Amino acid sequence: MPKPFNRLAAVAAPIMRSNIDTDVIIRIERLVGNSIRGTLGKWAFGALRYLPDGSENPEFILNREPYRQAEILVTGPNFGCGSSREGAVWSLQEMGIRAVIGSGFGDIFFANCFQNGILPIVVDKAIADGLAAEIEITQGAGRISIDLEAQTIISPIGKTYRFEIDPRRREGLLQGLDEVALTLQRDDEIQAFQASDRAARPWIHFSRKSA
């Protein structure tokens, strides 16, 4: 089950390049063979994070203090586009990322975030750019605060922004439930509907007696 998400005040790192796809977040070869969930965090952003000899790239922001402790990413447009790779979300989660704020996301990546306890927040590009600028001004010392219940972001210099989240997805993150678990919360309603529909239209329901 996803880890419940309510409030978070944490170091944030800006990665503002546009169209960072899931292959940049984690390469496909890291998801086959012996690479399993729970071991993927070290491979997140591998092509950016490491030099050809395997050593850390000192120019990559997540290799520098205080951004090594980042739990929030501020991203450029269309983050997480590309192939439908849930491992991209797993790798971010395993390196400690709890939320991603950006002006747009790949649709499947966006949905996978909710399934795995990462909060993706869509804001106007000007807001994302402004947050990134504030992080740079404060050199990462200022925290970004996110309150999912109130649906607010407080920037490193104290500006407050509102954001909107689908109510069902919001509830799932607050409770630490995926879509299956949220559906099972309504099991009584589902069974009541099935019983009513079976009585009203028995001919469309599978019957072992008639099989």
C-alpha distance (Angstrom), angle and dihedral (degrees) to the residues before:
residue distance angle dihedral
M1 . . .
P2 3.82 . .
K3 3.79 117.5 .
P4 3.83 110.1 -103.7
F5 3.79 114.1 -102.6
N6 3.79 121.9 -154.6
R7 3.80 113.9 135.3
L8 3.79 130.6 1.0
A9 3.80 131.8 -178.5
A10 3.77 109.2 -179.7
V11 3.77 150.4 136.8
A12 3.80 110.7 -74.1
A13 3.79 128.2 -155.9
P14 3.82 124.5 -157.0
I15 3.82 117.6 -135.3
M16 3.78 100.1 171.9
R17 3.79 103.5 169.7
S18 3.82 111.5 124.8
N19 3.81 123.6 -118.1
I20 3.81 99.4 15.7
D21 3.77 99.3 176.3
T22 3.79 131.1 -156.2
D23 3.80 91.4 -98.7
V24 3.81 89.0 60.7
I25 3.81 90.1 47.7
I26 3.81 90.5 51.5
R27 3.78 129.1 -9.4
I28 3.79 117.2 -124.8
E29 3.81 94.5 -119.7
R30 3.81 89.1 64.0
L31 3.81 88.9 62.7
V32 3.79 97.7 55.6
G33 3.78 134.5 65.6
N34 3.78 113.4 12.9
S35 3.81 97.1 -9.3
I36 3.80 107.0 108.3
R37 3.77 136.5 168.9
G38 3.78 109.2 -73.6
T39 3.81 93.3 40.7
L40 3.80 100.9 61.8
G41 3.80 102.4 87.2
K42 3.78 93.8 84.7
W43 3.80 90.4 56.8
A44 3.81 97.6 52.1
F45 3.83 110.4 122.3
G46 3.81 87.6 -0.3
A47 3.81 96.0 163.8
L48 3.81 90.9 52.1
R49 3.77 97.9 34.3
Y50 3.81 99.8 51.8
L51 3.79 136.1 47.3
P52 3.83 120.8 -131.1
D53 3.82 90.7 -93.6
G54 3.83 90.4 56.8
S55 3.81 96.2 -106.9
E56 3.79 121.1 126.8
N57 3.78 118.0 -85.0
P58 3.83 103.9 -124.6
E59 3.81 90.1 -157.0
F60 3.80 93.8 62.7
I61 3.78 110.0 96.3
L62 3.81 97.5 -136.0
N63 3.82 89.2 58.5
R64 3.82 91.3 61.2
E65 3.78 132.6 77.0
P66 2.96 131.2 -74.6
Y67 3.79 90.3 13.0
R68 3.81 93.0 66.8
Q69 3.80 84.9 77.5
A70 3.80 94.2 50.0
E71 3.80 115.6 140.1
I72 3.81 93.8 172.6
L73 3.80 128.8 57.4
V74 3.81 123.0 -159.8
T75 3.78 106.5 -157.1
G76 3.78 144.2 -172.0
P77 3.81 125.4 -112.7
N78 3.81 122.1 -55.6
F79 3.80 96.2 13.2
G80 3.80 112.9 -179.1
C81 3.80 96.0 21.8
G82 3.79 121.0 148.8
S83 3.78 129.3 51.7
S84 3.80 123.1 16.5
R85 3.79 96.0 -104.7
E86 3.81 115.7 159.3
G87 3.80 87.7 -175.4
A88 3.82 87.8 72.9
V89 3.79 89.5 65.3
W90 3.82 92.0 42.2
S91 3.79 91.4 53.9
L92 3.81 92.6 50.9
Q93 3.78 91.2 47.0
E94 3.80 91.9 49.2
M95 3.80 92.0 52.7
G96 3.81 88.5 54.7
I97 3.80 104.5 -95.6
R98 3.82 113.1 149.0
A99 3.81 101.3 168.1
V100 3.81 140.1 20.9
I101 3.81 121.5 -158.8
G102 3.79 117.7 -165.2
S103 3.77 146.6 134.9
G104 3.80 93.5 -106.9
F105 3.78 143.8 -4.5
G106 3.77 139.6 -159.9
D107 3.81 106.1 -92.3
I108 3.81 97.4 -124.5
F109 3.81 93.1 42.9
F110 3.82 88.4 50.9
A111 3.81 91.9 53.4
N112 3.81 92.8 44.1
C113 3.81 90.3 55.2
F114 3.80 91.5 61.8
Q115 3.80 91.2 46.4
N116 3.79 90.5 56.4
G117 3.80 103.5 39.3
I118 3.82 100.5 -98.5
L119 3.80 115.5 128.3
P120 3.83 113.2 -137.2
I121 3.81 111.7 -163.9
V122 3.79 121.8 -165.2
V123 3.80 114.8 -151.1
D124 3.78 134.9 162.9
K125 3.79 113.7 -78.2
A126 3.81 90.2 -116.2
I127 3.80 90.1 58.1
A128 3.81 93.0 48.2
D129 3.80 90.5 48.2
G130 3.80 90.3 47.8
L131 3.81 92.7 51.0
A132 3.81 90.3 49.5
A133 3.81 90.2 50.8
E134 3.80 91.9 50.3
I135 3.80 91.1 50.5
E136 3.79 89.7 52.9
I137 3.82 92.5 46.9
T138 3.80 91.9 51.5
Q139 3.85 90.8 40.1
G140 3.78 89.6 -129.3
A141 3.80 93.9 -57.8
G142 3.80 92.3 111.7
R143 3.78 116.8 77.7
I144 3.78 128.2 -137.6
S145 3.81 112.4 -134.9
I146 3.79 121.5 -153.3
D147 3.79 124.2 -169.8
L148 3.79 109.7 -171.3
E149 3.80 94.2 -175.1
A150 3.82 92.0 54.4
Q151 3.83 91.5 32.2
T152 3.78 94.0 -132.5
I153 3.80 137.9 134.7
I154 3.80 121.4 -155.0
S155 3.79 112.2 -158.8
P156 3.83 125.8 -139.0
I157 3.84 90.6 -95.2
G158 3.80 94.8 43.5
K159 3.80 105.4 -94.3
T160 3.80 114.6 146.2
Y161 3.79 123.9 -141.3
R162 3.80 129.8 -176.7
F163 3.78 122.7 -139.2
E164 3.79 134.4 -175.4
I165 3.81 127.3 -131.2
D166 3.80 127.4 -177.6
P167 3.84 103.4 -96.3
R168 3.80 94.7 -128.1
R169 3.80 93.3 49.7
R170 3.80 90.0 44.9
E171 3.79 90.6 53.5
G172 3.79 91.1 48.5
L173 3.80 92.3 54.7
L174 3.80 93.4 44.4
Q175 3.80 90.3 53.3
G176 3.81 97.3 35.0
L177 3.80 93.5 -117.8
D178 3.80 130.6 140.6
E179 3.81 123.5 -143.5
V180 3.80 93.6 -88.6
A181 3.80 92.1 52.7
L182 3.80 91.4 46.6
T183 3.80 89.8 52.0
L184 3.81 92.0 49.0
Q185 3.80 89.1 56.6
R186 3.81 85.3 70.6
D187 3.79 94.9 47.2
D188 3.82 93.5 122.7
E189 3.81 90.9 53.9
I190 3.80 91.8 46.8
Q191 3.79 93.4 50.1
A192 3.80 91.8 46.4
F193 3.81 90.8 52.2
Q194 3.80 91.8 47.2
A195 3.81 91.7 50.7
S196 3.81 91.6 48.1
D197 3.79 93.1 47.1
R198 3.80 92.3 45.9
A199 3.79 89.7 54.4
A200 3.81 93.4 46.0
R201 3.82 97.7 42.5
P202 3.80 108.8 19.5
W203 3.81 92.7 159.9
I204 3.84 93.8 70.8
H205 3.81 95.5 51.4
F206 3.77 123.4 88.3
S207 3.78 114.1 -111.0
R208 3.78 123.4 -167.1
K209 3.81 88.2 -150.8
S210 3.80 91.2 60.2
A211 3.81 95.8 39.2
